[in-house]
Amino acid sequence: MKSGHYLTLNIRRTAKASSDSDERPAKLTKLEIREDSGADEFEYHTFVRCWGCSGARVESGLENIEPTVQAVIHAVEASKGHEIKAWAEEVTACQHFDELSGQAPRDGFSLDTLHQCSTCDKRENLWLCLTCGNVGCGRRQYDGSGGNNHGISHYEATGHCVSVKLGTITPEGTADAYCYTCDDNKMDPHLAAHLKVFGINVAAQQKTEKSIAELQLDQNLKFDFSMTTADGAKLEPVAGPGLTGLKNLGNSCYMASVLQCVFGIDRFRDRYFPTAADHFATCTQANPAQCLLCQLHKLAAGLWSGRYANLETDSEGRPAHQAGIAPSTFKAAVAKDHYEFSTMRQQDAFEFLLHLEKQVDVVERSVNSGNSNPNKVFDFTTEERLQCLGCQKVRYRVEPARSVSLPVIKRPLDAGFAPVSLAECLDVMTAKEAIDGYQCPECERPTQAVKSTRFASFPKVLAVQVRRFELVNWVPEKLDISVQVPLSEVSLEAYRARGVQPGEEPLPESDDIPNPAVASQQQPVVDEEVVSQLEAMGFPRVRCVKAVSKTGNCGAEAAMTWIFEHMDDPDIDVPEVVAQSESLEAVNPVAVEQLAAMGFARDRVERELRNAGGDAERALDRLLSIPDDEADVAMESVAEPTVDDSQSRNSAFELTGFVSHKGSSVHCGHYIASVRHGSGADSKWFMFNDSKVVAQGEPQPEQAYVYFFTRLD
């Protein structure tokens, strides 16, 4: 009542009796993606109430009420509008719209002829020729349904190539437009002027049909994945606290699968679920929709309260899958300003996990000095051992980490590849790697060295990515290799770091620290053609340049392999070298204030901004990857790694979740998650396929892409 807006519209729907029709669904085509409005399943009832009159019902047929009611019914909800905007392909104008001339209504044209195809009796999916005003129906489907091709037939007969879809014209001056010469969806930048020739006033139009983008989004959201066991038995739907599904927002399965695994971790659940009400009551953000902490608490409450996990029933009264919750505001908050995650395109689940961790780090620094950050369950350290084969001296370094990336071993068979074990992948990761041309500070000449990496400490939850990729004709493709992962205890003791051993002599440190003045004149020369090839695959330029430099300009395949092997390096997005002239420049005070406001020391902020050439994003990555107390000693050697006792006692883990990718390409397909509730013999596995949740008696981790192992304490 505070707003003075007294009239409200109530829309109710009731299910129609189920149909026994066995009619085969029509095949979809580019122009004729038919709308599923729900009219075949539901009956809709609307009425208006006036709350200035104690909620009395208002006659909706009144002249000044009915247009508003119809506009509301046909309007696109705000969240769907955001999805459509992100999902829709980029549509541009073409010369045929820009150079349209000779417009004149054909003989017999009138506004009364716009409601029906000029050749047949079709009244939906009608296209208006912008040259002569002919109205033609859309394209015919393979089964005879849909239109009768009269729109394209008119183009073939007259050469009039530009048209607009009636029913999609909005008062804002937008509509679906198509150019038959270009054979593609286009934008008409002069739509109002073109329609005025035929007496159509854009400002007076009401949208009555879904646009192509809306229909494409609807079809994408209906993507289904078989929920059956290996022998074909149907898995039964379940629901409850921790068993709440997440609706597919349009290619959002990568996000949903990661969130189900992450919020299945006790530390994340306990951080955001019990304190949700307290945060909502005390949050100082003006717009909660843009507050990531609000959205994390809201998501946790949605997943774990059980309020939204209610099984529905089908037309025969049998249990059916739950509706799930739509994490649209969470996605908008966590992906804000990100050039990929803010779109509706398919993304990499592991990349999203890293992005989520980064965003959580940022917001948690302002809460309890970061002590409540649930990301700490992923924290551990790795020990890198380097030995010069000339003087036999060694160097040890300890680096912070949050995940490991494992290669898979290719053993071709007549059909496909032989399976590999998790232990074999770990063996490859921790094996000694030869380094040719190592500039030894002790030998003072190029020598050969060997390097290996092991666990200096173990996290509470170990996130593991399995690199199932190879480069084929410059395109990354999946490797269909089964990785045998035990569901019982997994011991990582064999991969524990041992520190400096008796009799080992350390390499000198001082000469190994690069001099910025020298580095500025030793910028790596990289093959720009290879860099461009990698950028075309979607990798950031900083990573591409670094990969080509590190692999000695040996080609795109070697560089891409290096990128996959070093994706979780804390400095992966830091340029290879920073010239002295650049590092001494004054930094942007606005960037300093923004980063300092997150709780970082001002001197650290200024230093990392200089190292990043003023790029605030790269500086933030570095600030988050190196704890404050380690920042000043990051380049120093570590003779004996100092490991937290609680992280050094136990090296036994248990698989508690995994994300699987179904599809042959890294650019498409579908992600699902499997999460274990409980531990040991009493545990149960559940599969999360967007909003569908089922009990999974026999989890199949062999084809997983990301694994989550929990330490057995």
C-alpha positions in Angstrom: 0.0 0.0 0.0 3.0 2.3 0.4 3.3 2.7 -3.3 -0.3 3.6 -3.9 -0.6 0.9 -6.5 -3.9 -0.6 -5.6 -4.7 -2.9 -8.5 -3.2 -6.4 -8.8 -3.7 -9.2 -11.3 -4.2 -12.8 -10.1 -3.4 -15.6 -12.6 -4.4 -19.1 -11.7 -4.0 -22.3 -13.8 -5.7 -25.7 -13.5 -4.4 -28.8 -15.2 -6.4 -30.2 -18.0 -7.2 -33.9 -18.3 -4.3 -35.9 -19.8 -4.4 -36.7 -23.5 -3.9 -40.1 -24.8 -2.7 -38.8 -28.1 0.4 -40.6 -29.5 1.1 -37.8 -32.0 4.8 -37.7 -32.9 6.4 -34.4 -31.9 7.5 -32.2 -34.8 11.1 -31.7 -35.7 12.6 -28.3 -34.9 14.0 -26.0 -37.6 15.7 -22.6 -37.4 12.7 -20.4 -38.3 9.9 -22.6 -37.1 10.6 -23.4 -33.4 7.1 -23.9 -32.2 6.0 -22.4 -28.9 4.9 -24.5 -26.0 2.6 -22.0 -24.2 1.1 -24.5 -21.8 -2.3 -24.1 -23.4 -2.6 -27.9 -24.0 -1.8 -28.7 -20.4 -3.5 -25.9 -18.4 -6.5 -23.7 -18.3 -5.8 -20.1 -17.2 -8.1 -17.9 -15.1 -7.4 -14.2 -14.4 -9.1 -11.6 -12.2 -8.2 -8.2 -10.9 -8.4 -7.0 -7.3 -8.5 -3.5 -5.9 -6.7 -3.3 -2.5 -8.0 0.3 -2.0 -11.4 -1.3 -1.8 -10.4 -4.1 0.7 -9.5 -6.5 -2.1 -12.7 -6.3 -4.0 -12.7 -7.9 -7.4 -12.8 -5.6 -10.4 -14.4 -6.4 -13.7 -11.3 -7.3 -15.9 -13.2 -6.6 -19.1 -13.4 -2.9 -18.5 -12.0 -0.9 -21.4 -9.2 0.6 -19.3 -8.3 -2.7 -17.6 -8.3 -5.3 -20.4 -5.3 -4.0 -22.4 -3.2 -4.0 -19.2 -4.3 -7.5 -18.3 -3.3 -8.8 -21.8 0.0 -6.9 -21.6 0.9 -8.6 -18.3 -0.1 -12.0 -19.6 2.1 -11.7 -22.7 5.0 -9.9 -20.9 8.3 -11.6 -20.3 9.3 -12.0 -16.7 12.4 -10.1 -15.6 14.5 -13.2 -14.9 13.5 -14.7 -18.3 14.3 -11.5 -20.0 17.8 -11.6 -18.6 18.2 -15.2 -19.7 17.0 -14.4 -23.2 19.3 -11.4 -23.5 22.3 -13.6 -22.5 21.2 -16.7 -24.4 20.3 -14.9 -27.7 22.9 -15.0 -30.4 24.3 -11.7 -31.6 21.9 -10.3 -34.3 23.2 -7.6 -36.6 21.8 -5.5 -39.4 22.5 -6.1 -43.0 22.7 -4.0 -46.1 19.3 -5.3 -47.3 17.5 -3.7 -44.4 19.6 -0.5 -44.6 19.2 -0.1 -48.4 15.5 -1.1 -48.5 13.7 1.0 -51.1 10.6 0.9 -53.3 8.3 0.1 -50.4 4.6 0.2 -51.5 1.6 -1.8 -50.2 0.5 -4.4 -52.8 -2.9 -4.3 -54.4 -5.6 -5.3 -51.9 -3.4 -4.6 -48.8 -5.1 -3.4 -45.7 -4.5 -3.7 -41.9 -7.3 -6.3 -41.8 -5.2 -8.7 -43.9 -2.4 -8.9 -41.3 -4.1 -11.6 -39.2 -3.9 -14.4 -41.8 -1.5 -15.7 -44.4 -2.4 -14.3 -47.8 -2.2 -17.7 -49.5 -3.6 -20.1 -46.8 -5.6 -19.9 -43.6 -2.6 -20.0 -41.2 -2.9 -17.4 -38.4 0.3 -17.9 -36.4 3.9 -17.4 -37.2 3.2 -14.9 -39.9 5.9 -12.9 -41.7 5.2 -9.5 -43.2 7.2 -8.6 -46.4 8.6 -5.2 -45.8 8.7 -4.4 -49.6 5.1 -5.0 -50.5 3.2 -6.0 -47.4 2.5 -9.6 -48.3 1.8 -11.8 -45.3 3.2 -15.3 -45.5 3.3 -18.2 -43.1 6.5 -19.9 -41.8 8.2 -23.0 -43.0 6.7 -26.5 -43.1 8.0 -29.2 -40.8 9.0 -32.6 -41.9 5.8 -34.2 -40.6 3.6 -31.7 -42.4 2.9 -29.5 -39.4 3.9 -25.9 -38.9 3.5 -23.4 -41.8 3.2 -23.9 -45.5 6.4 -22.2 -46.7 4.4 -19.2 -48.1 6.8 -16.7 -46.6 9.8 -18.1 -48.4 7.8 -18.9 -51.5 7.0 -15.2 -51.8 10.7 -14.4 -51.6 11.5 -16.9 -54.3 8.8 -15.5 -56.6 9.5 -11.8 -56.1 13.0 -11.4 -54.7 11.6 -9.4 -51.8 14.1 -10.6 -49.2 13.4 -8.8 -45.9 10.5 -9.5 -43.6 9.4 -9.1 -40.0 7.5 -11.5 -37.8 4.1 -10.2 -36.9 3.2 -10.8 -33.2 6.8 -10.0 -32.1 6.6 -6.3 -32.7 7.0 -4.4 -29.4 6.3 -0.7 -28.5 10.0 -0.3 -28.0 10.6 -0.8 -31.7 12.0 -4.4 -31.7 10.8 -7.5 -33.6 12.1 -10.7 -35.1 13.4 -9.8 -38.6 14.8 -12.1 -41.3 16.7 -11.6 -44.5 16.2 -14.5 -47.0 19.2 -13.3 -49.1 21.5 -13.6 -46.1 19.4 -16.6 -44.9 19.7 -15.5 -41.3 18.0 -13.6 -38.4 18.8 -9.9 -38.7 18.0 -6.6 -37.0 16.0 -3.9 -38.7 17.4 -0.6 -37.4 14.7 1.3 -39.3 11.8 -0.9 -38.2 9.4 1.9 -37.2 9.9 3.8 -40.5 9.5 0.6 -42.5 6.3 -0.4 -40.8 4.9 3.1 -41.1 4.6 2.7 -44.8 1.9 0.0 -44.2 0.1 2.1 -41.6 1.5 0.2 -38.6 2.3 2.3 -35.6 5.0 0.6 -33.6 4.1 2.5 -30.4 0.6 1.0 -30.4 1.7 -2.6 -30.9 1.5 -5.4 -28.3 3.7 -8.5 -28.4 1.5 -11.6 -28.8 4.0 -14.3 -29.8 7.3 -15.5 -28.5 10.4 -14.3 -30.3 12.9 -16.7 -31.9 15.3 -16.2 -28.9 12.6 -17.0 -26.4 11.6 -20.2 -28.3 15.2 -21.3 -28.5 15.7 -20.7 -24.8 12.5 -22.7 -24.0 13.8 -25.6 -26.1 17.2 -25.5 -24.4 15.6 -25.6 -20.9 13.8 -28.8 -21.9 17.0 -30.7 -22.5 16.6 -34.0 -20.8 19.1 -36.6 -19.8 18.4 -40.3 -19.2 18.1 -41.1 -15.5 18.6 -44.8 -15.6 21.0 -47.4 -14.2 23.4 -49.3 -16.3 20.9 -52.1 -16.9 18.2 -49.6 -18.0 16.2 -49.5 -14.8 14.6 -46.2 -14.1 16.0 -44.3 -11.0 13.3 -43.2 -8.6 13.1 -39.4 -7.8 13.8 -38.2 -4.3 13.5 -34.9 -2.5 14.4 -33.4 0.9 17.0 -31.3 2.7 20.2 -31.5 0.7 18.2 -33.1 -2.1 16.8 -30.0 -3.8 17.3 -29.7 -7.5 18.4 -26.6 -9.5 16.5 -25.6 -12.5 18.4 -25.3 -15.8 18.5 -21.6 -16.7 19.8 -22.4 -20.2 23.2 -24.1 -20.4 23.6 -23.7 -16.7 24.2 -27.3 -15.9 27.9 -26.6 -15.4 27.0 -24.3 -12.5 24.4 -26.5 -11.0 26.6 -29.6 -10.9 29.4 -27.7 -9.2 27.1 -26.0 -6.7 25.6 -29.4 -5.7 29.0 -30.8 -4.9 30.3 -27.7 -3.2 27.2 -27.2 -1.0 27.4 -30.9 -0.2 30.6 -30.1 1.8 29.9 -29.6 5.5 31.9 -26.4 5.7 29.9 -24.7 3.0 26.6 -25.8 4.3 27.4 -24.8 7.9 28.7 -21.4 6.8 25.7 -20.3 4.8 22.6 -22.3 5.8 22.2 -21.8 9.6 23.2 -18.1 9.4 21.0 -17.2 6.5 18.3 -15.5 8.5 20.9 -13.5 10.5 22.6 -12.3 7.4 19.3 -11.2 5.7 18.4 -9.2 8.8 21.8 -7.4 9.1 22.9 -7.0 5.4 23.7 -3.4 4.6 23.7 -3.8 0.8 21.1 -1.6 -0.8 20.2 -4.3 -3.4 20.3 -7.8 -2.0 20.1 -9.2 -5.6 23.7 -7.9 -6.1 25.0 -9.0 -2.8 26.9 -12.3 -3.3 26.7 -13.1 0.4 23.0 -12.7 0.4 22.8 -15.0 -2.7 25.1 -17.6 -1.1 22.9 -17.7 2.0 19.7 -17.8 -0.1 21.1 -20.6 -2.2 22.1 -22.6 0.9 18.7 -22.1 2.5 17.1 -23.2 -0.8 19.2 -26.4 -1.0 19.1 -27.5 2.6 15.9 -26.2 4.2 13.8 -28.8 2.3 11.1 -26.3 1.8 11.4 -26.4 -2.0 12.1 -30.1 -2.4 8.6 -31.5 -3.0 8.0 -34.4 -5.4 5.3 -33.7 -7.9 2.8 -36.3 -9.3 2.2 -37.2 -12.9 -1.2 -37.5 -14.5 -1.5 -41.1 -13.2 -0.7 -40.1 -9.6 2.8 -41.5 -9.5 5.7 -39.6 -8.0 7.4 -37.3 -10.4 10.5 -35.2 -10.3 10.5 -32.0 -8.2 10.4 -28.6 -9.8 13.6 -27.4 -8.1 14.7 -23.9 -7.5 16.0 -21.4 -10.1 19.4 -19.9 -9.1 19.0 -16.9 -11.5 19.8 -14.2 -9.0 22.8 -16.2 -7.7 24.1 -16.6 -11.2 23.7 -12.9 -11.9 25.6 -12.0 -8.8 28.4 -14.5 -9.0 28.9 -14.0 -12.8 28.5 -10.2 -12.8 30.8 -8.6 -15.4 32.4 -11.9 -16.3 32.7 -12.1 -20.1 31.8 -15.8 -20.2 29.9 -16.9 -17.1 27.4 -14.0 -17.5 26.3 -15.5 -20.8 24.0 -18.5 -21.4 26.7 -20.4 -23.3 28.0 -23.7 -22.1 31.1 -23.3 -19.8 33.8 -25.4 -18.3 32.7 -26.7 -14.8 36.2 -26.7 -13.4 36.8 -23.1 -14.5 33.5 -22.2 -12.8 34.7 -23.8 -9.6 37.9 -21.7 -9.6 35.8 -18.6 -10.4 33.4 -19.4 -7.5 36.3 -19.8 -5.1 37.7 -16.4 -6.1 34.4 -14.7 -5.6 33.8 -16.3 -2.2 37.3 -15.2 -1.2 36.5 -11.6 -2.1 33.3 -11.4 -0.1 34.5 -13.4 2.9 37.4 -11.1 3.5 35.0 -8.5 4.9 33.4 -11.0 7.3 35.2 -12.0 10.5 38.6 -11.1 9.0 38.1 -14.0 6.5 38.2 -16.6 9.3 34.8 -17.9 8.2 35.8 -18.5 4.6 34.6 -22.0 3.7 37.2 -22.1 0.9 39.8 -23.1 3.5 38.6 -26.7 3.2 40.4 -26.7 -0.2 43.7 -25.1 1.0 46.9 -27.2 1.0 50.5 -26.8 -0.1 52.6 -28.5 -2.7 56.4 -29.0 -2.5 58.4 -28.5 -5.6 61.8 -30.2 -5.6 64.4 -29.2 -8.2 67.8 -30.9 -8.6 70.6 -29.9 -10.9 72.1 -33.0 -12.4 75.4 -31.2 -12.8 76.2 -30.3 -9.2 73.5 -32.5 -7.7 72.3 -29.7 -5.4 68.6 -29.2 -4.7 66.1 -26.6 -4.0 62.7 -26.9 -2.3 59.8 -24.5 -2.6 56.3 -24.7 -1.0 53.4 -23.2 -2.9 49.8 -22.7 -1.8 47.2 -24.7 -3.9 43.5 -25.5 -3.9 43.2 -28.2 -6.5 45.3 -30.5 -8.7 45.0 -31.3 -12.4 45.8 -34.8 -13.4 46.7 -36.0 -16.9 45.3 -39.2 -18.3 47.4 -41.9 -20.0 46.5 -42.7 -23.6 46.7 -46.5 -24.3 44.9 -47.0 -27.6 42.9 -50.2 -28.2 41.2 -51.4 -31.3 38.2 -49.4 -30.2 38.8 -46.5 -27.8 41.4 -46.5 -25.0 42.3 -48.8 -22.2 41.2 -47.6 -18.7 43.7 -46.1 -16.3 43.7 -46.0 -12.5 43.7 -42.9 -10.3 47.0 -44.0 -8.9 48.5 -44.0 -12.4 47.4 -40.4 -13.0 48.9 -39.4 -9.6 52.1 -41.2 -10.5 52.4 -39.1 -13.7 51.6 -35.9 -11.8 54.3 -36.5 -9.2 56.9 -38.0 -11.6 60.2 -36.4 -12.2 60.2 -34.0 -15.1 63.4 -33.3 -17.1 64.4 -29.6 -17.7 66.9 -29.0 -20.4 69.0 -25.9 -20.4 68.5 -25.1 -16.7 70.6 -22.1 -15.8 72.2 -23.5 -12.6 73.4 -20.7 -10.2 75.9 -23.2 -8.7 77.4 -24.5 -12.0 77.0 -21.1 -13.6 76.2 -22.7 -17.0 73.2 -24.3 -18.7 72.7 -27.9 -17.3 70.0 -30.5 -17.1 67.7 -30.6 -14.1 64.8 -32.7 -12.8 61.7 -31.3 -11.1 58.9 -33.0 -9.2 55.9 -31.9 -7.2 54.3 -33.6 -4.2 51.9 -32.8 -1.4 53.4 -30.8 1.4 50.1 -30.9 3.2 46.6 -32.3 2.6 43.4 -30.3 2.4 40.1 -31.3 4.1 38.6 -31.6 0.7 40.8 -32.3 -2.4 39.4 -31.0 -5.7 40.8 -33.0 -8.7 40.4 -32.2 -12.3 41.1 -34.9 -14.9 42.4 -33.5 -18.1 40.4 -35.4 -20.8 41.5 -33.2 -23.7 43.7 -33.4 -26.7 44.2 -31.0 -29.6 42.8 -32.4 -32.9 43.1 -30.0 -35.9 43.5 -27.1 -33.5 40.3 -28.0 -31.7 40.3 -29.4 -28.1 38.4 -32.7 -28.0 37.5 -35.1 -25.1 39.4 -38.3 -24.5 37.0 -41.1 -23.7 39.2 -42.8 -21.2 37.8 -44.4 -18.1 39.6 -43.5 -14.8 39.1 -46.2 -12.2 38.5 -44.4 -8.9 37.7 -46.5 -5.8 34.6 -45.6 -3.8 36.3 -46.8 -0.6 39.4 -45.3 1.1 42.1 -43.7 -1.1 45.5 -43.2 0.4 47.8 -40.4 -0.8 50.6 -41.2 1.5 52.8 -42.3 -1.4 52.6 -38.8 -2.7 53.5 -37.0 0.5 56.5 -34.6 0.3 59.5 -35.6 2.4 61.5 -32.3 2.6 65.2 -32.0 2.6 66.9 -35.4 2.9 70.2 -36.2 4.7 73.2 -35.4 2.6 71.4 -33.0 0.2 73.0 -29.6 -0.4 70.8 -26.6 -1.2 71.3 -24.6 -4.4 72.1 -20.9 -4.0 69.0 -18.7 -4.0 70.2 -15.2 -4.8 71.1 -15.6 -8.4 67.8 -17.3 -9.1 65.7 -14.3 -8.3 65.2 -12.3 -11.5 66.4 -8.7 -11.8 63.6 -6.6 -13.2 66.0 -4.3 -14.9 67.5 -7.3 -16.7 64.1 -9.0 -17.3 62.8 -5.9 -19.0 65.4 -6.4 -21.7 64.8 -10.1 -21.9 61.2 -10.1 -22.9 60.3 -13.5 -24.4 59.7 -13.5 -28.1 56.7 -15.6 -28.9 55.1 -16.8 -32.1 52.0 -14.5 -32.5 50.4 -17.0 -34.9 50.3 -19.7 -32.2 49.1 -17.1 -29.6 46.3 -16.2 -31.9 45.3 -19.9 -32.4 45.1 -20.4 -28.6 43.1 -17.1 -28.2 40.7 -18.4 -30.8 40.1 -21.4 -28.5 39.0 -19.1 -25.7 42.1 -18.9 -23.6 43.1 -15.5 -22.1 46.0 -13.8 -23.9 48.2 -13.7 -20.8 48.0 -17.5 -20.5 48.6 -18.0 -24.2 51.7 -15.8 -24.2 53.1 -17.5 -21.1 52.3 -21.0 -22.5 54.0 -20.3 -25.9 57.0 -18.8 -24.1 57.3 -21.7 -21.6 57.2 -24.3 -24.3 59.8 -22.5 -26.4 57.5 -21.8 -29.4 57.0 -25.5 -30.1 53.5 -25.1 -31.4 49.9 -24.8 -30.3 49.5 -28.4 -29.1 52.5 -28.1 -26.7 51.3 -24.7 -25.5 47.7 -25.9 -24.9 49.0 -28.9 -23.0 51.0 -26.5 -20.8 47.9 -24.4 -20.1 45.9 -27.4 -19.0 48.8 -28.6 -16.8 49.1 -25.2 -15.1 45.5 -24.0 -14.9 45.6 -24.0 -11.1 48.9 -22.2 -10.7 48.4 -19.1 -8.6 50.3 -16.9 -11.1 48.8 -18.4 -14.2 47.3 -14.9 -15.1 50.4 -12.9 -14.2 52.5 -11.9 -17.2 55.8 -13.7 -17.7 57.9 -10.7 -16.9 57.3 -7.1 -15.9 59.5 -4.4 -17.2 61.1 -2.1 -14.6 59.7 1.0 -16.2 56.3 -0.4 -15.9 56.7 -1.6 -12.3 57.9 1.8 -11.1 54.9 3.6 -12.5 52.4 5.1 -10.1 49.3 2.9 -9.7 45.7 3.9 -10.1 44.5 5.3 -6.7 41.0 4.1 -7.5 42.2 0.5 -7.9 44.2 0.8 -4.7 41.1 2.0 -2.8 38.9 -0.8 -4.2 41.4 -3.6 -3.4 42.3 -2.1 0.0 38.6 -2.0 0.9 38.6 -5.8 0.6 40.9 -6.0 3.6 44.3 -6.2 1.8 47.3 -4.2 3.2 47.8 -1.1 1.1 51.5 -1.7 0.5 50.7 -5.2 -0.8 48.0 -3.8 -3.1 50.3 -1.2 -4.6 53.0 -3.8 -5.1 50.8 -6.3 -6.8 49.2 -3.6 -9.0 52.7 -2.6 -10.2 53.6 -6.3 -10.8 50.3 -6.7 -12.8 51.0 -3.5 -14.9 48.0 -1.8 -13.3 45.5 -4.6 -14.1 43.3 -4.8 -11.0 41.9 -8.3 -11.9 45.4 -9.8 -12.2 46.5 -8.1 -9.0 43.4 -9.4 -7.2 44.2 -13.0 -8.4 47.7 -12.7 -6.9 46.4 -11.1 -3.6 44.0 -14.0 -3.2 46.4 -16.7 -4.1 49.1 -15.8 -1.6 48.2 -15.4 2.1 49.2 -12.1 3.7 51.8 -13.8 6.0 53.4 -15.5 3.0 53.5 -12.6 0.6 56.9 -11.3 1.6 58.6 -14.7 1.5 57.1 -16.2 -1.6 60.4 -16.2 -3.5 62.4 -17.6 -0.6 63.5 -21.2 -0.4 62.0 -23.6 2.1 64.4 -26.0 3.6 61.9 -28.0 5.5 58.2 -27.3 4.7 56.2 -26.2 7.7 52.9 -28.1 7.6 49.9 -27.7 9.9 49.8 -30.8 12.1 46.1 -31.3 11.4 46.8 -31.5 7.7 49.8 -33.7 8.0 48.5 -36.5 10.2 46.1 -38.2 7.8 46.5 -38.9 4.1 43.4 -41.1 3.7 40.6 -39.8 1.6 37.1 -40.9 0.5 35.3 -39.9 -2.7 32.3 -37.7 -1.7 31.3 -36.1 -5.0 32.1 -35.8 -8.7 30.9 -33.9 -11.7 30.5 -35.8 -15.0 30.4 -34.4 -18.5 28.2 -36.2 -21.1 29.2 -35.3 -24.6 32.0 -35.7 -27.1 33.0 -32.0 -27.2 34.4 -29.7 -24.5 32.1 -26.9 -26.0 28.8 -28.7 -25.6 27.1 -31.6 -23.8 25.6 -31.8 -20.4 27.0 -31.8 -16.8 25.5 -33.9 -13.9 26.7 -34.3 -10.3 26.9 -37.2 -8.0 27.1 -36.5 -4.2 27.6 -38.8 -1.3 25.6 -38.1 1.9 27.1 -39.6 5.0 30.3 -41.6 5.2 31.5 -45.2 5.2 29.1 -48.1 4.9 26.1 -46.0 5.9 26.5 -43.4 3.1 24.2 -43.0 0.2 24.8 -41.6 -3.2 22.5 -39.2 -5.1 22.6 -38.0 -8.7 21.7 -34.4 -9.5 20.6 -33.7 -13.1 19.6 -30.0 -12.9 16.2 -30.1 -11.1 16.0 -33.9 -11.1 17.4 -35.7 -8.1 17.5 -39.5 -7.8 19.0 -42.1 -5.5 22.0 -43.6 -7.1 22.8 -47.1 -5.8 25.8 -47.5 -8.2 27.7 -44.3 -8.8 29.9 -44.4 -11.9 32.9 -42.1 -11.4 34.9 -43.6 -14.2 34.0 -40.8 -16.7 34.0 -37.9 -14.2 35.7 -34.6 -15.0 36.0 -33.1 -11.5 36.3 -35.2 -8.3 35.9 -34.1 -4.6 37.8 -36.3 -2.1 37.2 -35.7 1.7 39.9 -36.4 4.2 39.1 -39.1 6.8 39.9 -37.5 10.1 
